[in-house]
Structures are given as C-alpha cells and as structure tokens.
Amino acid sequence: MPTTLTLKNIPDEVYERLKLAAQTHRRSLNSEAIVCLEAVLVPTKVAPSERLARARELRAGLAASKFRAKDIDAAKRQGRP
C-alpha cells in the first residue's frame, strides 16, 4: 500500500527545479518527486558487461571527436581575464 509523505522546508531552488522538471516531463510534482527519489534510491542493476560496452562506446566517440588535453585547457581558460 502506498504511503503519503509530506515534505517541509524545501529550499526554493530545489522546488523550482522540481517544478521545471515536472513540466518538462509532463508529470505532476508528486510524480516527478517519486521518479527522482526512485532514480537515487532504487538503482537499476546493469550487468558489468553492459557497463563496459557503454564505456567503450563513449571512449570511441571521444576518440573520433579528437578531444585533446590542450583543447580542453584552452576551453576552460576562455573568457577568463
């Protein structure tokens, strides 16, 4: 049986982000809060082979785009005095 939970003293910034996320996903605030809690508290089980395959896929994508340390450093410095 589902349980009712009342939250108090939610910081304005957290409330606004939750509200925006709910609107973006076309959910009620309650549904969005449940989805957020489930994502953090009920992790999905991913097989190590799947995780490794995804990591390799991401690494291959980065290699194809030719990210270089000096380019990343330059991007971080951009706009700094």
N, C-alpha and C positions, 0 to 999 in steps of 0.2 A: 504494500500500500504506500503510495507517495506521501511524503511528509512536507509540511508547509514550513518555510523558513523566512523569517523577517530579517532584513539587514538594516542596520542603523549606522549613522555617521559615515556614509560612503563619501569619500572625497569627491568634490565637484568634477575634477578632471577624470576620475575613473567613471563616474556616472555619465559624463558627456561622451566618453569613448565607447562605453557600453551602448548608449543610446544610438550613436552613429553606426556602430557595428550591427545593431538590430535592424536599423533602417536599411543598411546596405544589403543585409542578408534576408530582408523581408520577413523578419521574425518579431515577436513581441519581446519586450525587455526580459520577461521571465524566461522565455525560450532561449534567448541569447545568453543569459546568465547560466542556464543549465548547460548549454553547449560549451561555454568557456570553462566551467567547472569540470565537466567530463573530460575535456581536452587535457587539463592539467592533472586531474586526479585519477583518471582511468586510462592509462596509456595503452595504446594499441600494441599488440605484440607483432613485431616484424622479425622474420627469420633472418639470422645473420647473413645468409647468402643473398637475400634481397637487399639488405642494407649495404653490403659490399658491392653488389651490382650497381646500386644507385650512386654510391661514392665514385665508382669507376666512371660511370656515365657523366657525373658532374665534372670530374677531373678532365675527361676527354673534351668536354665542352669548353673548359677554361683553356686547355692547350690549343684548341682550334682558334680561340679569340686572341691568342698571343699576349696574355697579360704578362707584364714584366714588372719586376720589383721597382725599377726606376720610374715606370709609368704610374704605378700606384703611389709612389712617394711624391711625384710631381702633382698628381691629382689632389693629394692631401694638402700640399702646400699652396695650391691655387687659391687665390683670394686672401691669403694671409699677408700681413704687412712685412 
